Amino acid sequence: MNKNVIVYEVAEKTGMSKKDTAKVIDAFIDSITAALKAGDKVQLVGFGCFEVRERAAREGRNPQKPDEKIAIPATKVPVFKAGKVLREEIK
């Protein structure tokens, strides 16, 4: 499923136009992105939780030259943890 399919399905269920639905979905994504950039946790009760976690620096190997070691820097990564209601629905 991609964004266009989500826009179509939400527009069908709400009776909104696809254009307005796309604006709402874009605003929703922008709001979550801004919150994560600010270091906040986004929790949608029953659906799940978005947060940012630190991934520590580590040493890796170059796949083209297995003997060569490369330094992989520390980074921040977005993480989604499904809520209990979502996990129960999927079973």
N, C-alpha and C positions, 0 to 999 in steps of 0.2 A: 504494500500500500504506500502511495506517495502523497505529497501535499495536495495535488490536484484531485485525487480520489477522496481525500478527507474533506476538501472544500465542497465537492459535489454531494457527498453523503450528509454533511452538516446542513447544507443549503436545502436538501430534500426534506430533512427531518424538522427544520425550523421554519421553512417557508420563506426564508430570506433569499435575496438574490445571490448568485455566485460571487459577484463583485464585492458586495457587503460582507459576505462570509469570509472571503479571502482577506479583507481588511481586518476583520476580527481575529482571525487565526494569526496573521502577521503581527498584530498588536500583542497577542497572547505570547507568541514566541519571543518577541522583543522584550516584553516584561520579564519573562523568565531569564533571558540572557542577561539583562541589566542587573537583576538581583544576584545572579551567580557571579557576575563581574565584581559586584560590590562585596562579595564574600558572604552573602546571605544564603540561607537554606530555603527552598521553596517546597512547601508541603501541601499536597492536594489530598485531603482526607478521603480515604477509601481507594484512591488511585495510586499514589506513591509520592516519593520524595526525591527532589533534585538537589544535589549539593556538589561542592567542589572539594576534591581531595588532593593532597600533595603526593606526588610520586617521587620517591627518592632517586638521587643520582645513582647510576650503576654502570657496571662495565659490561659491554656486549662484544659480540664477534661480528666481523664483517662477513656477510654470507658469500661474497665473491672471493674473499681470501680468508678462509677459516683460521689461519694462524694469526691474523692481525686482530688486535683488540682495539675497540673504540670506546670512548667515553660517551655515555648517554647522560645528558644533563637532567637535573631535577626539573619537574614541570608540574603544573596544575592540570587536573583532568576533571571534566564533569562526570558525575555518576548518577544513575537513576536506580532507586530501590523501590520495587513494587510494593504496594500496600497490601494488607491482608485481604481486603475485599477483592482486589484485582487478582491476587493469587488464587483465591477460592473460585472465582469465575472461570479461570483458565483450566482448572483441573478437569 
